[in-house]
């Protein structure tokens, strides 16, 4: 799988409206393409000059799915976002091929069990 990360710096006065737009419109449109299994919307903590930074992470089903999304869907969706928000929400994108995923497991010492 491949993580497609979109980091967006949003002006303070537009942050709440942007999050609402992302949750109600943009993210559902991206997921409706069928190329991603899920998403995460995160607040990036740290210094931000005049705005709030968010990371929108989409987990692509595989590299081919991401490539198809980028060719067939991303240009229109990105243009729509740009037309709506302009300089109030500036984005950059990164692709992170997944090496491992999971949850830590606790090792059980059999000699300590009754």
C-alpha positions in Angstrom: 0.0 0.0 0.0 1.0 3.6 -0.5 0.2 6.6 1.8 -0.7 9.7 -0.1 -0.2 12.7 2.2 -1.5 16.2 1.4 -0.2 18.8 3.8 -2.2 22.0 3.8 -1.5 25.4 5.4 -4.9 27.1 6.0 -5.4 30.7 7.1 -6.7 31.0 10.6 -9.9 32.8 9.5 -10.8 30.0 7.1 -9.7 26.9 9.0 -13.1 25.8 10.4 -14.8 26.3 7.0 -12.0 24.4 5.3 -12.3 21.4 7.7 -16.0 21.3 7.1 -15.5 21.4 3.3 -12.9 18.7 3.5 -15.1 16.4 5.6 -18.4 17.0 3.7 -17.2 17.5 0.1 -13.5 17.0 -0.8 -12.6 13.8 1.1 -15.8 12.0 0.1 -15.1 12.9 -3.5 -11.5 11.5 -3.3 -12.7 8.3 -1.6 -15.5 7.9 -4.2 -12.8 7.4 -6.9 -12.4 3.9 -5.4 -8.6 4.2 -5.3 -8.2 4.6 -1.5 -9.2 2.3 1.4 -9.4 5.1 4.0 -8.2 8.5 5.1 -7.0 10.4 8.2 -7.3 14.2 8.7 -4.7 15.4 11.2 -3.8 18.7 12.7 0.0 19.3 12.4 1.2 20.7 15.6 4.1 23.2 15.7 4.9 26.6 14.5 2.7 28.0 11.7 2.9 31.5 10.6 -0.5 33.0 10.2 -2.3 29.7 9.8 -3.0 26.2 10.8 -1.4 23.2 9.1 -3.3 20.0 8.4 -2.3 16.6 6.9 -4.8 14.7 5.0 -3.6 11.1 4.5 -5.2 8.7 2.1 -4.2 5.0 2.0 -4.0 3.9 -1.6 -4.9 0.3 -2.3 -1.6 -0.1 -4.3 0.8 1.9 -6.4 -1.3 1.4 -9.5 -4.4 2.8 -7.7 -2.5 5.9 -6.7 -1.0 6.4 -10.2 -4.5 6.1 -11.7 -5.9 8.5 -9.2 -3.2 11.0 -10.0 -3.7 10.8 -13.7 -7.5 10.6 -13.9 -8.9 12.4 -10.9 -6.3 14.5 -9.0 -6.1 17.4 -11.6 -9.8 18.2 -11.4 -10.1 17.8 -7.7 -7.0 19.9 -7.0 -8.2 22.6 -9.4 -11.6 22.6 -7.6 -9.8 23.0 -4.2 -7.6 25.8 -5.6 -10.5 27.7 -7.1 -12.4 27.5 -3.8 -9.6 28.4 -1.4 -6.9 30.1 -3.4 -4.0 31.3 -1.2 -6.1 30.7 1.9 -5.2 26.9 1.8 -1.8 26.1 0.2 -1.1 22.4 -0.3 1.9 20.2 -1.1 1.8 16.5 -1.6 4.1 13.6 -0.8 3.9 9.9 -1.6 5.0 7.4 1.1 5.3 3.8 0.1 4.4 1.7 3.1 7.0 -0.6 4.5 5.1 -2.0 7.4 1.8 -1.5 9.1 0.2 -2.9 12.2 -0.1 -2.8 16.0 2.5 -3.8 18.5 2.0 -7.2 20.1 2.9 -8.1 23.6 5.1 -11.1 23.8 4.0 -13.6 26.4 6.5 -15.6 28.4 5.1 -19.1 28.6 7.1 -19.9 31.7 5.2 -17.2 33.7 1.8 -18.6 32.9 0.0 -20.8 35.5 
